[in-house]
């Protein structure tokens, strides 16, 4: 992807529970961190879609973001106490923009999940970061990858004649937000140590979704069982993958990160099949393959940008 490589000069924080040290993300190779994050976020998406039977998507988004805000806020509580002292207004503005992007991205993709299959929605969403990479490129070959991705989207659009255009539109909006997420997550990782920047962004995103989520969810949000399931969605979809991806971006080139993330549409389709029973046609699998190949082609062989100067 066309991103500045994230400097690797941060000291990663381990995770501690009752004085016993758990496996820190710093001890896991960056490619494994990305793959674990991809699987986690898609399993969380499958769990979230099952909740749509009893809760509207905006309420599930609120549960997801609130879980992220509470957990990451607790883990970063020391850094948050001195937030204003240790960071400039520019740093806080980047984290705020990151939070708004998280709110839009989560809301849009959940609205899409409610209307079209998981694998189809994620494949369309993936056009966002792909466009970012190709738009910043001066290689003629990238026009071929752009055409291949466009062909994949056409295959999805033709489908079996029952395409929900509103679901597709929400997936495209989520893709635009995902492009912003990639840029802003890297910028946040450069400006904040540990998960403190992500904690700030998650708190803001949860606050933004609070009116919409409570209005749509109503008293169902007080159900202990639904709250527990919402906690699972938040952990699988936000806390675990976002933390792993931020740590990976600090220690690996953005180009390699983009190539590994190209597996996301296929993982989403497999989770949709196994968890939700969403059977895709051969044409839809071919479309997913086209987008994945386009993403890999657009990222591999690209020269790495110079390392960003630390603020």
C-alpha positions, 0 to 999 in steps of 0.5 A: 500500500502507498503508506509511509513505513511506520518507524520501529523505534517504539518500545512495545508493551507486554500484556499483564494479568495479575502479575503473570506475563502473557504472550506479548505481540512483540514476541510474535513475528509481524506476518503472523500478527497480521494473519491472526488479526485477519482471522480474528476480525472475520470471525468477529464479523460472523458473530456480529451478523448472527446478533443482527437477528436480535439487535440492529447493526448500529447497536452491535457497532456500539457494543463492539466499539464500547468494548474496544474503548473499555479494554484499551482504555484500561490497558492504557490508563497510565498513558491516558492520565498524562495524555494532554501533557505528553502529546500535542494538539496535532497528535490528538487531532490525528487520534480523533480523526482515527476514531471518526474513521473507525465509527464510519467504517464499522457502521457501514460494513455492518449495514452491508453485512445485514444485506449481502454475504460476508465475503462479498461485502469484504471484497467490495470493501477491500477496494478502498485500500486498493484504490489508495495504493494504485492512486499513489502509483506511477507504474503502468502495470498498476492499471492492469491490477485496477482493471482486474479489480474492477472486473471482479466487482462487475462479477459480484454486481452481476451475481444471480440478479439479486444484488442488494445495491444498498448493501453494495453502497455501504460496502463501498463506504466502508472501503473508503473508510478503510483506506482512511483507517490504514493511513491514520492507523500508521500515523497514530502508531507513530505518535502514540506508544503502545495502544494509547492512541488506539484507546483514544480513537476507540473512546471517541468512536464509542461516544459518536455511536452512543446516541445511534446505538442506544436509540436503535437497540433500546432495552435489548442492550440491557440483556446480560447475554447480549452484552456478553456476546457483544463483548465477544464481538468487540474483542474479536473484531476490534481489540485483538485485530487492531492491536495486532495490526498496529504492532505489526505496522511498527515492525514491517514494511507497509507493502508487506502488510498490504500483501498479507491483508489481501487474504481478507476477502477469502477469509471472510468468504470462508467464515461466511460459509462455515459460521453463517452457511453463506454459500457463494457461487463459482462466479463470486469466488472468481470475483474474490480471486480477481480482487485478491490478485489485484491487491497482491499485484498492486503491492508487491514489487513497489519500492518502500517509501523513506522512513517517516521522520519522528515528530 
